[in-house]
Amino acid sequence: MDLDLTGRTAFVSGSTQGIGHAVAAALVAEGMSVVVHGRDAGRVEDAVARLVAAAPSPAVRVHGIAADVAERTEVGRLLAELDALGPVDVLVNNVGLFGVAAFTDVADDEWHRYLEVNLMSAVRLSRHLLPPMLERGWGRVLFVGSESGVDVPANMVHYGVTKAALLALGNGLAKLTRGTAVTVNTVLGGPTWSDGVADAVEGLARQQGLDPAALRTALAAERPTSLLGRFIEPDELAGLLAYLASPRSSAVNGAALRADGGVLTTLL
Ligand SMILES: NC(=O)c1ccc[n+]([C@@H]2O[C@H](COP(=O)([O-])OP(=O)(O)OC[C@H]3O[C@@H](n4cnc5c(N)ncnc54)[C@H](OP(=O)(O)O)[C@@H]3O)[C@@H](O)[C@H]2O)c1
């Protein structure tokens, strides 16, 4: 299927690695210009170089912006730098922190950090980029959500709450698009073997003197409702996000689509 994305521009938050990078790569492969993002200028430069090397034509432009979305002022600078690069047709709100912690161990500052990175980054980016999309009459706002926002894990309550809020944000913003060709959708990911997850599992394996590959298998088995029975690969989410970014998905709006490997067991 030709996704008809050539010549459009996307911004993907948190795209130096993991799911965000896979989405950026999928969009570049479709002929989109992409702005990648992360905290560290060197890592952003590396991500840009990888995407430029993979670009299907010189007309595909790849830029990068380094900004820590945990800091409100940094987001202000990020938005100004984005504006200088020209209109954004597709916003992918991907950046997100995750980690296991007992509810009683998560202090206010950590709650605030999760809310700033996982929720407020998306609020601020959408507030800035959705109105011009509505004015132009076409655009896509996408959220990388999680099944943890629907079925909040007991050992990641702080994370699940931010992902539930992100679902609410997508639901509300979609209602602002009535009568336009702008759409707002969320993809609910499930356990995904991203760079962040791989690093966390390798760290845990080192700490406990375990074989990382065996720990990966054991952790996948800890999700008995998964129909996939393994970790999802970032590319498997990127394909759905690229489709939702495209004009082909024009009738999908205000939706929360599962790409969770079947972890969630409810009918809807
Ligand atoms: N992996 C999963 O199992 C899973 C499942 C469902 C949903 N998700 C969601 O998918 C999204 C991506 O997850 P992932 O597993 O791909 O993560 P990841 O591999 O850890 O990558 C996170 C990305 O975000 C950037 N980042 C982190 N904190 C940032 C900050 N404060 N400011 C700017 N950039 C920041 C990182 O860049 P630098 O390190 O270069 O700064 C990196 O590019 C998240 O929203 C997550 O909740 C993940």
The ligand as a Tripos MOL2 file, in Angstrom:
@<TRIPOS>MOLECULE
LIG
   48    52     1     0     0
SMALL
NO_CHARGES

@<TRIPOS>ATOM
      1 N1          8.7690   -0.6190   25.7300 N.am      1 LIG1
      2 C1          7.5750   -0.9700   26.1130 C.2       1 LIG1
      3 O1          7.3360   -2.1010   26.5790 O.2       1 LIG1
      4 C2          6.3990   -0.0360   25.9310 C.ar      1 LIG1
      5 C3          5.1020   -0.5640   25.9620 C.ar      1 LIG1
      6 C4          4.0260    0.2980   25.7650 C.ar      1 LIG1
      7 C5          4.2550    1.6560   25.5640 C.ar      1 LIG1
      8 N2          5.5300    2.1250   25.5590 N.ar      1 LIG1
      9 C6          5.7100    3.5660   25.3730 C.3       1 LIG1
     10 O2          6.4970    3.7900   24.2060 O.3       1 LIG1
     11 C7          7.2210    4.9980   24.3570 C.3       1 LIG1
     12 C8          8.6870    4.7510   24.0200 C.3       1 LIG1
     13 O3          9.1690    3.7190   24.8690 O.3       1 LIG1
     14 P1         10.5320    2.9300   24.5430 P.3       1 LIG1
     15 O4         10.4230    1.6500   25.2700 O.co2     1 LIG1
     16 O5         10.8020    2.9540   23.0910 O.co2     1 LIG1
     17 O6         11.6010    3.8680   25.3230 O.3       1 LIG1
     18 P2         13.1730    3.9730   25.2330 P.3       1 LIG1
     19 O7         13.7870    2.8890   24.4090 O.co2     1 LIG1
     20 O8         13.6320    4.1400   26.6480 O.co2     1 LIG1
     21 O9         13.3880    5.3640   24.4680 O.3       1 LIG1
     22 C9         12.9680    6.5550   25.0730 C.3       1 LIG1
     23 C10        13.2620    7.7280   24.1500 C.3       1 LIG1
     24 O10        12.7890    8.9160   24.7820 O.3       1 LIG1
     25 C11        13.8680    9.8510   24.9400 C.3       1 LIG1
     26 N3         13.6920   10.5300   26.2230 N.ar      1 LIG1
     27 C12        13.5410    9.9700   27.4370 C.ar      1 LIG1
     28 N4         13.3570   10.9210   28.3760 N.ar      1 LIG1
     29 C13        13.3820   12.0990   27.7260 C.ar      1 LIG1
     30 C14        13.2510   13.4570   28.1420 C.ar      1 LIG1
     31 N5         13.0590   13.7780   29.4290 N.pl3     1 LIG1
     32 N6         13.3270   14.4250   27.2170 N.ar      1 LIG1
     33 C15        13.5290   14.1060   25.9060 C.ar      1 LIG1
     34 N7         13.6590   12.8520   25.4480 N.ar      1 LIG1
     35 C16        13.5960   11.8620   26.3500 C.ar      1 LIG1
     36 C17        15.1350    9.0230   24.8590 C.3       1 LIG1
     37 O11        16.1650    9.8020   24.3250 O.3       1 LIG1
     38 P3         17.5950   10.0610   25.0430 P.3       1 LIG1
     39 O12        17.8280    8.9140   25.9880 O.co2     1 LIG1
     40 O13        18.5490   10.0920   23.8850 O.co2     1 LIG1
     41 O14        17.4270   11.3670   25.7280 O.co2     1 LIG1
     42 C18        14.7210    7.9250   23.8730 C.3       1 LIG1
     43 O15        14.8620    8.3850   22.5420 O.3       1 LIG1
     44 C19         6.9870    5.4730   25.7990 C.3       1 LIG1
     45 O16         5.9760    6.4380   25.8180 O.3       1 LIG1
     46 C20         6.5080    4.2130   26.5010 C.3       1 LIG1
     47 O17         5.6860    4.4940   27.6000 O.3       1 LIG1
     48 C21         6.6140    1.3160   25.7250 C.ar      1 LIG1
@<TRIPOS>BOND
     1     1     2 1
     2     2     3 2
     3     2     4 1
     4     4     5 ar
     5     4    48 ar
     6     5     6 ar
     7     6     7 ar
     8     7     8 ar
     9     8     9 1
    10     8    48 ar
    11     9    10 1
    12     9    46 1
    13    10    11 1
    14    11    12 1
    15    11    44 1
    16    12    13 1
    17    13    14 1
    18    14    15 2
    19    14    16 1
    20    14    17 1
    21    17    18 1
    22    18    19 2
    23    18    20 1
    24    18    21 1
    25    21    22 1
    26    22    23 1
    27    23    24 1
    28    23    42 1
    29    24    25 1
    30    25    26 1
    31    25    36 1
    32    26    27 ar
    33    26    35 ar
    34    27    28 ar
    35    28    29 ar
    36    29    30 ar
    37    29    35 ar
    38    30    31 1
    39    30    32 ar
    40    32    33 ar
    41    33    34 ar
    42    34    35 ar
    43    36    37 1
    44    36    42 1
    45    37    38 1
    46    38    39 2
    47    38    40 1
    48    38    41 1
    49    42    43 1
    50    44    45 1
    51    44    46 1
    52    46    47 1
@<TRIPOS>SUBSTRUCTURE
     1 LIG1         1 GROUP 0 **** ****
